[in-house]
Amino acid sequence: MATFKYSAVNQSGQVVNGKIEASNKGDLERRVSRLGLSLISGSEIKGGFGGGSFFQKKISRDELSQFCFYIERLVAGGVPLLEGLADVRDSVANATLRNTVGLIIQDVEQGSTLSNAMKRHPKTFDNVFISLVEAGEQSGELDVVLRHLGENIKWEGEIIAKSKKAVRYPIFALVVMLGATYALLTFVVPGMVRILQSLGGELPVYTIALINTSDFLDAYWKQMLIGTVGVFVFIKLLLKTIPGVDYVMDRFKIRMPIFGSVFEKLLLSRFSNVFGLLYGSGVSVIDGLKISRGSLGNKYVAKGLDGVIENITNGASLSNAFAESGLFPPLVLRMIRLGEATGGVDEAMLQIKSYYDRDANEAIETAQGAIQPIMMLFLASLIVWVIAAVYGPLYDLLGNLET
């Protein structure tokens, strides 16, 4: 199939532009009409950067969450699925989502289930999404599952925001420190050094060290910048080419000082939430663990969950398998055991999610509180060094002149 760009008119008379895959212009017209549009013009995108999905507008988490809530309300209200999907197709502003929903409608009209139709769009609907929809179809509670999905997508957006918040602050602090250091040593210090050198006299060791540091930064700042970028590129290449490096890196992320505990809590919070939703929707324990494992994006935690899956396959209980993994603290294990005893494992996992959410927020605040004094101490030490290195020799020189 080729990718076509098209202009069409919707039922309200508005002109709509978008991209869609089709075999030829006749197929393009049929596909556009199934989107509830009347084709005005269309042309094939041939290669280059305009082809494929390079410039397609991404579907945001908010849009996907709204999609779930909208379909959930229509299904819960007794509206047939195809009519509900058609309403969504006609109302969304995002052309990519509109085209995706249109293609799903085509597949459902041809007898496909909603979950199978979504499988053809892995960039929009991940394994967790599809598995939950499939479980909802099998249990006859698609509206309930879609509501939970919408809430989960919204919550995941909050988790991502927390992760970015945890990363951005230390990066910002590091940039500020490096910027202040560079400005001080390359703009302020050289002028002071010229004054000292013009006055003559022997300079102390700490002043010579400051001068050498200033000269080094002024001469090699480009090489240092290129080297820093090169290190990041090299690490990226290692992660992609050498097996096991990604595991070591993922392990380091959750073991590193200050921010490691934040990332670990956010990961376990996401796992608890996803597994709880899958288990509560009727997905088997093993399948739920495998799907949850794949959604984390961390090889170190995923390996721990592999051990959980193996132990459960060999007959261990869920709580004992989690205890063997070493991923969860005793309080969380007690909550899982209580969930097993009362038949409420899904509720226990959602409580664990809340537990880790609260802990992650506290850990982020603690980490940021630790970074600030470190940054202030570094800047204060640098300023003291500069003052001592510059004014120390001046005071010595003035003292010698008085005598």
DAZIVEN-V77883 format. One record per backbone hydrogen bond with DSSP energy under -1.0 kcal/mol. CO is the residue of the C=O (numbers start at 1). NH is the residue of the N-H. E is the energy in kcal/mol with one decimal. If there is no record, write none. Layout:
CO_NH_E / CO_NH_E
This chain:
2_22_-2.5 / 3_45_-3.3 / 4_20_-2.5 / 5_43_-2.3 / 6_18_-1.9 / 7_40_-3.1 / 7_41_-1.7 / 8_16_-3.7 / 9_38_-2.4 / 10_13_-1.9 / 14_10_-2.4 / 16_8_-2.5 / 18_6_-2.5 / 20_4_-3.2 / 22_2_-2.3 / 24_28_-2.4 / 25_29_-2.2 / 26_30_-1.8 / 27_31_-2.6 / 28_32_-2.6 / 29_33_-2.1 / 30_34_-1.6 / 32_37_-1.6 / 33_36_-1.7 / 38_9_-2.2 / 41_7_-2.7 / 43_5_-2.6 / 51_54_-1.4 / 60_64_-2.2 / 61_65_-2.7 / 62_66_-2.5 / 63_67_-2.0 / 64_68_-1.9 / 65_69_-2.3 / 66_70_-2.5 / 67_71_-2.4 / 68_72_-2.6 / 69_73_-2.2 / 70_74_-2.0 / 71_75_-2.9 / 72_76_-2.7 / 73_77_-1.5 / 74_79_-2.7 / 75_78_-1.5 / 80_84_-2.4 / 81_85_-2.8 / 82_86_-2.2 / 83_87_-2.2 / 84_88_-2.1 / 85_89_-2.7 / 86_90_-2.1 / 88_92_-2.0 / 94_98_-2.5 / 95_99_-2.6 / 96_100_-2.3 / 97_101_-2.8 / 98_102_-2.1 / 99_103_-2.2 / 100_104_-2.1 / 101_105_-2.4 / 102_106_-1.8 / 103_107_-1.9 / 104_108_-2.7 / 105_109_-2.7 / 106_110_-1.3 / 107_112_-2.4 / 108_111_-1.7 / 113_117_-2.2 / 114_118_-2.1 / 115_119_-1.3 / 118_121_-2.2 / 121_124_-1.4 / 121_125_-2.5 / 126_130_-2.5 / 127_131_-2.6 / 128_132_-2.2 / 129_133_-2.3 / 130_134_-2.6 / 131_135_-2.3 / 132_136_-2.4 / 133_137_-2.3 / 134_138_-2.1 / 135_139_-2.1 / 136_140_-1.1 / 136_141_-1.3 / 141_145_-2.2 / 142_146_-2.6 / 143_147_-1.9 / 144_148_-2.2 / 145_149_-2.6 / 146_150_-2.6 / 147_151_-2.2 / 148_152_-2.5 / 149_153_-2.8 / 150_154_-2.0 / 151_155_-2.4 / 152_156_-2.8 / 153_157_-1.8 / 154_158_-1.4 / 155_159_-2.1 / 156_160_-2.6 / 157_161_-2.0 / 158_162_-2.2 / 159_163_-2.4 / 160_164_-2.6 / 161_165_-2.2 / 162_166_-2.3 / 163_167_-1.6 / 164_168_-3.3 / 165_169_-1.4 / 167_171_-1.6 / 168_172_-3.1 / 169_173_-2.8 / 170_174_-2.6 / 171_175_-2.6 / 172_176_-2.5 / 173_177_-2.4 / 174_178_-2.7 / 175_179_-2.8 / 176_180_-2.7 / 177_181_-2.5 / 178_182_-2.8 / 179_183_-2.6 / 180_184_-2.4 / 181_185_-2.6 / 182_186_-2.1 / 183_187_-1.8 / 183_188_-1.1 / 184_189_-2.4 / 188_192_-1.4 / 189_193_-2.7 / 190_194_-2.1 / 191_195_-1.3 / 192_196_-2.1 / 193_197_-2.9 / 194_198_-2.0 / 195_199_-1.2 / 204_208_-2.1 / 205_209_-2.5 / 206_210_-1.5 / 207_211_-2.4 / 208_212_-2.7 / 209_213_-2.3 / 210_214_-2.5 / 211_215_-2.6 / 212_216_-2.3 / 213_217_-2.4 / 214_218_-2.2 / 215_219_-2.0 / 216_220_-2.6 / 217_221_-1.0 / 220_224_-2.3 / 221_225_-2.2 / 222_226_-2.7 / 223_227_-2.6 / 224_228_-2.2 / 225_229_-2.2 / 226_230_-2.6 / 227_231_-2.2 / 228_232_-1.8 / 229_233_-2.4 / 230_234_-2.7 / 231_235_-2.4 / 232_236_-2.1 / 233_237_-2.3 / 234_238_-2.4 / 235_239_-2.4 / 236_240_-1.5 / 237_241_-2.2 / 238_242_-2.3 / 242_245_-1.5 / 244_248_-2.0 / 245_249_-2.6 / 246_250_-2.5 / 247_251_-2.3 / 248_252_-2.3 / 249_253_-2.0 / 250_254_-1.1 / 252_256_-1.8 / 256_260_-1.4 / 257_259_-2.8 / 259_263_-1.9 / 260_264_-2.2 / 261_265_-2.3 / 262_266_-2.2 / 263_267_-2.3 / 264_268_-2.5 / 265_269_-2.1 / 266_270_-2.1 / 267_271_-2.6 / 268_272_-2.5 / 269_273_-2.1 / 270_274_-2.7 / 271_275_-2.9 / 272_276_-2.1 / 273_277_-2.1 / 274_278_-2.5 / 275_279_-2.9 / 276_280_-2.3 / 277_281_-1.3 / 278_283_-2.3 / 279_282_-1.3 / 284_288_-3.0 / 285_289_-2.5 / 286_290_-2.3 / 287_291_-2.6 / 288_292_-2.4 / 289_293_-2.6 / 290_294_-1.9 / 293_296_-1.1 / 298_302_-2.3 / 299_303_-2.1 / 300_304_-1.5 / 301_305_-2.0 / 302_306_-1.7 / 303_307_-1.5 / 304_308_-1.3 / 305_309_-2.6 / 306_310_-2.4 / 307_311_-2.4 / 308_312_-2.4 / 309_313_-2.4 / 310_314_-1.6 / 311_316_-2.7 / 312_315_-1.6 / 317_321_-2.4 / 318_322_-2.3 / 319_323_-2.2 / 320_324_-2.1 / 321_325_-1.2 / 329_333_-1.9 / 330_334_-2.3 / 331_335_-1.6 / 332_336_-2.0 / 333_337_-2.5 / 334_338_-2.3 / 335_339_-2.0 / 336_340_-2.4 / 337_341_-2.3 / 338_342_-2.0 / 339_344_-2.1 / 344_348_-2.2 / 345_349_-2.5 / 346_350_-1.8 / 347_351_-2.1 / 348_352_-2.2 / 349_353_-2.1 / 350_354_-1.9 / 351_355_-2.2 / 352_356_-2.6 / 353_357_-2.5 / 354_358_-2.3 / 355_359_-2.1 / 356_360_-2.9 / 357_361_-2.2 / 358_362_-2.1 / 359_363_-2.5 / 360_364_-2.5 / 361_365_-2.1 / 362_366_-2.4 / 363_367_-2.7 / 364_368_-2.6 / 365_369_-2.2 / 366_370_-1.6 / 367_371_-2.1 / 368_372_-1.8 / 370_374_-1.2 / 371_375_-2.5 / 372_376_-2.5 / 373_377_-2.6 / 374_378_-2.3 / 375_379_-2.5 / 376_380_-2.6 / 377_381_-2.5 / 378_382_-2.3 / 379_383_-2.5 / 380_384_-2.5 / 381_385_-2.3 / 382_386_-2.4 / 383_387_-2.8 / 384_388_-2.8 / 385_389_-2.7 / 386_390_-2.1 / 387_391_-2.7 / 388_392_-1.3 / 390_394_-1.0 / 391_395_-2.6 / 392_396_-2.2 / 393_397_-2.6 / 394_398_-2.6 / 395_399_-2.3 / 396_400_-2.0 / 397_401_-1.9 / 398_402_-1.9 / 399_403_-1.3
